[in-house]
């Protein structure tokens, strides 16, 4: 204890007011319209200062990130992380991923589980995963009581909007909305009950629309069922006639956007295809937010990780500034968490440091088809609550020749 007190006093005497200085990077902070070379200083778990030429002498540790991009911590609003249940072949089990195993290495500091749990099993999800993760984990409650478990999501009797709303109100710190997903029955009970729960709590709904027919179509979904601020994920899937046979974007997509519907990538293992995305981007239909639909299938197939999906959007000619906006400030607002997704002084210090590589790269869609790109993002460093939690190339590490190794006792 005496050593640490002396160290703190010595640091103060030397004017070292910052614990970490991320120096010389190209800072992109869409909320504050910043895109230029600046330094970011961290004190404790907060952003202390963002400015040009902060003296290194004012920090205990300095990371030289010249040539790299510095952004708010990435926010992935579509993941599946309800692992550790022991259930086989479902997302409420073996198909989910532990959040800390995948988040930081791709620059992600905040994840939103998209309906893996419903109101019936959410307390278990919170206890086993959310409360134990270093990653900030929020949840969209599935309107189906058991979430994406063995009982499925097609039984209207399992869709209790009042019960879902009560559970959300009991966990306002982590529940950020509701999810309607994979429904293949008749009518609209999944969407309508999710929206009802959303109205009861003033929270958004994310829809994975499932299956369409003459009654269930995008026009009705966007203009009659969803509210402005509700989120349509898998927007480049082609499963719901997002693109017409003529090659033109479905007019319902434009009408939905005009009405205020949010469009999210939700890449996943079966929801992002070049033959849909390329024409959509050519027609200037860009996503509001970039997300992965992370699970064990997507991470080992075309999706890869958050930076890979961001790189795919970059490959369409979208600017780096807009790609960062789609991965930070936009999703923060979509889930009504405006305290996230920026580098305001006093904000919690969630930061991503990204390398933009230039060369010849191949990107794979959900069908396994490749498309070339000349830029690729890689997460070099991630900071969560002021702590370096991912450091790919040792930007904040001390050289081994001068590192103060502790004496280790020989094994007994």
N, C-alpha and C positions, 0 to 999 in steps of 0.2 A: 504494500500500500504506500509506504514511504517513497519508493522508487517512482511510482506513478504520479504522486503529488509533486515530486521534484521535477519530473519530466513536464508536467503541465505548467508549473511555474516558469521553467526555463523557456518553454514555447511561448508563453505569454510575454516574457521579458524580451524575446526576440521578435515580437510582433507577429507571431504566427497565429492569426485569428481564424484560419481556415484549416479544416482537417484534410481536405482534398481539393486540389486545383487541377481542373481539366483544361489544358492550355493549348491554344493555337489551332483549334478545330473550327470547321465551318458550322456554326450553330444555326439550326433551323428550328424555329419556334413559331408555328403557324398562328397560334392565338395572338402573339404579340408582333406579328409581321416582321420577324427577324430572319434574315438569311444572309449572314456574313461572318467573317472571321472574328471570333470573340472567345473569351475565357469564361468558364463556369466554375464558381467556387462553392464548396459545400462545407457547412459547419454543422456538426452533429448529423441529424437526419433531414436537414432542410437545405434548400437552395439559398445561399447567402448573398451571392452577387453574380450578375451576368454583365460583363463589361469587357472592353478591349484593354489588353496589356496590364492585367493584374500582376503585380510583382510576385515571382515565385517565392521570395523570402517570407511572404505572408502566409504560406501554407506549410503544413507538416509533411505533406506528400504531394508530389506533382506528377501528373501524367501528360507527357508531350504527345498530343494527338494531331499534330500538323499533318495535313493531307487527308484527314478523316472528317466525317460528319458527326456532329453532336446534336442529339434530338431528345425530346422527352421520352421516357420509357414507353415502349410500344404497348398498345392496348389491343388484345385479340378478343373480340366479343363473340366468338363462336368456337368453343372448345368442348371436349368431353373428358372430364377428369374425375368421375366418380369411380375410382378404382378401389381395390382392397375389400370388395364385398364377397369374393369367392364365386360369384355367379359366372357361368360359362356362356360364351357366344352372345353376350348382350353388352350394350354400352354401360349399363349399371353393373360393371364387372370387368371381365377380361379385355374388353375392347376400349376401355378408358385408359388414360395415361396419368401418372402422378404429375401434378403441375410442376414441381421444382425440377423434375427430371428433364423438362423440355423447355421451360420458359426462358430462363436467363441466357442460355446459350444461343438464343435467337433474338436477343434484345428486348424480350417481352417482360414487363414487370407487373402487368395486370391481365388477368384472364377472366372471361365470363363463361361459365358453364351454361351451355344452351339447351336446357331442358332434359338433362340426363336424369334428374330426380324430379318427382312430383311432390305434392304436399305431404303425402303419406310417408315417404322415405327421406324427405329433406333433412330432418333432424339427424339422421344417421350420416348422411352426406356431410353435413356441417361438422359433426363431431370427428369423423374419420379423416376428412380431407381439408375442408376450408380452414378450420381453426388450427391445423397443424402445419399448413403450408407457409413458406417464406414468401412465395408469390402472393400478391393480392388477388384473391379469388372471389368473384361475385357469382350470382346465379340467376338465371331465368328459370322460374318454376314451370315445369311441364304441366299443362292443364289436365293431363292424364295422371291419376293419383299415384301410380307406381312409376311414372317417368318412362324411360326407355328400357324397361325391364321385361321379364318373361311374359307378362300379361299383355304387352303391346299397348298401342295408342288408338285403338279403333272403337272402344266400347264407350258409348255416350254416358252410360251409367257411372263410369269412373271419372266423369268430367264435372266436378263440383266447383263452380266459380267462387261461391262464398267460402268454402273450405280453403281453397287456394289463396284467396284474399286474406283470410285470417292468418294463414301461415306467413304470408309476405309481411303483414303488419307486425307479426311477432319477431321478425328478423329484418327490420328495415335497414340495418347496417350492411347487409350482404345481398339481400334479394333486390334485384334491379328491374324486374319485369317478369313476363310470362312467355311461354313457348307453346305454339301449336305445331305439331310435326307428324309427318308420315301418315296422316289419316287417309284411308282408302275406302271409307264407308260412304253412305249416301248423305247428302245435305251438308250442313255447315256447323254441326255441334261443336267440333273442336275449335274452330276459329271463333265462333260466337261466344262460347264460354270463356275462352282466353281473353277476348276483348271485354267481356263483362267483368272479369277479374281485374283487368287493367283499369276499367272505369272506377271500380270500387276502391282502388289504391292510387289512382293517378300515376300509373306506371305503363311503360310501353310493352307492346307485344311483338315478338319475333315469330315469323311464320315460315316454316318449311312446308310449302303448300301441299305436298303429297301428290295426290292423283286428281286429274281433271276429267270432267265430262261436260255434257251440254249445260248442266246447271252450275257446275263448279268451274269457273273460268277466271282469268286474270282481271277482266273488266269488272266483274261483280265483286271480286276480292278487293280491288283497289278503290273502287268508287262507292261501294255500298257497305262493305264489311269492316275494313280497317279504318283507322283514324289517322289523321296527320301525325307523324312522329312514330308510327308503328313501322316495323322493319321487315322487309322482304329479303330473306337470305337466299343464297344459291341463284343469284340473278343472272348468271351466265350458264345455267344448266341445260336449257333447252327442253327440259322435261315437261314444261307447262306452256309451251308455245310462246316463249319469250321472243323467239325469232320465227317469223312466218316462212312458209315455203318459198315465198318470193325473194327471200333474203333480206327483207325489210324488218326492222324491229316492230314488234307488236305495238300498235297505237296505244294499247292499254298501259304499256310501260311509261310512255310519255305522259299519259293522262294521270297515272299514279304519281309520278314525280311532281307534276304541276299541283297536285292536291296535297303534297307534303309527305308522301310515303318515302321511307328511307330504303335505299338499295345497297345490299351488303354482298360481298363476294362469296363467302362461305365455301371455299374451294372443295374441301373434302375429298373422299375417294370416288365420288361419282357425280360431281356437281359443277365442274368447270371444264368446258370443252372449247378448243380453239375454233371449231367451225361455228360456234355461237359467239364467243368472245370477240374474235377478230371482226366480224361484220358489225357487232354492237359498238365496239370502240371506233371503227371507221365512221359510224354514224353519230359519233360523239356522245354515246351513252356511257358515261363513266360512273363507277361506283361511288357511293358516299363513304363507305368504309371498306377496309380490307380485313378479311379474317380467314382463318385456316380451316375451320371445321376439323380440328385436331382429334384424331383417334389412332389406334394402332394400325389401322388399314391405310389411312391417308398419309401418315408420316413416313411410311415405308414404300409409298407409291409415288404418284406424280406431285403431290402437294409439297412434301419435304418439311418446310417450316415457314414461319412468318416472313423471314427475309426472302425466301424463294418466291412466295406469292407476291410480295412487294416488287421483286425483280421482274416478274411477269407483267405487272402493270406498267413498270418503267419501260418494258420492251415495246409498248404501244405508243411511246413518245410522250407519255405523261411526265411532267416535270418532277424533279426530286422534291421540290417544295410541296407539290400537291400529293405525292405519294406519302410523304410524312404526315401531312394533314389527315389523309384517309386512315392513318394508322395510329393517330394520337388524339388530336383535338376533336375531330369529328366523332369518333366512337365515344369519347368522354361525354360529349353532349348528348349523344343518342341514348346513353344509359343514365342520363341526368346526374352525372358526377363531374361538374365543371371545375372541381378542385384538382382534377387530374388532367394529364395530357398537355402540360405546358411547363415552362421554366420560370415562373414568377418567383420573385424573391419571397421567401417564406413558405413556398410550396414544399411538400415532401420531396426529397431528392431521389426521384426515379429518373434515371438517365440511360440512354443508349448511345454508344459510340459505334458508328457503322463505317465500314470500308466499302467504297464503290469501286469495284474492279472493272477494268475495261479489257475486252478480248472477244473471243468466240465461245459462246456458251449455248448449251442446249437446255430447253425447259420442256417439261413433260406435263400433259394435261391428264385429266382423270381417265381417259380412254387409253393412255399410254402413247399418244402421238407426240412427236417432238416438234418444236419450233425454235428457231435460232434467235439469239439476242446478243447484243454487244456490251451489256452492262449487267453486273451482278452484285447484289448487296450481301455483305458478310458482317455478322456481329463481332466486333473486336472487344468490346467491353460493355458490361451492364452494371449499373449502380441501382440498388434497391434500398430505400430509406437511408441513404448516405453510405452504405457499405458496398464495396466492390464484390459482386457475387459471380462475375464471369470476366475473365481476363485472358483472351485467347493467346496473345503473344507477350504477356508479362509487362504491359505498359505501366503498371503500378508496382511491379515487383522489383526487389533489390537484387543486384547481381550476386551470384552465388559466391564469388570470391571475397566479397565483403559482408556477406549476410551473417548475422550473429546467430549461428546455429547453437541450439541448446545441447549441452552434453547429455548423451543418451546412455543409460545403463545397459550393459550387455544382457542379452536374454538369459533367463535362469533355466 
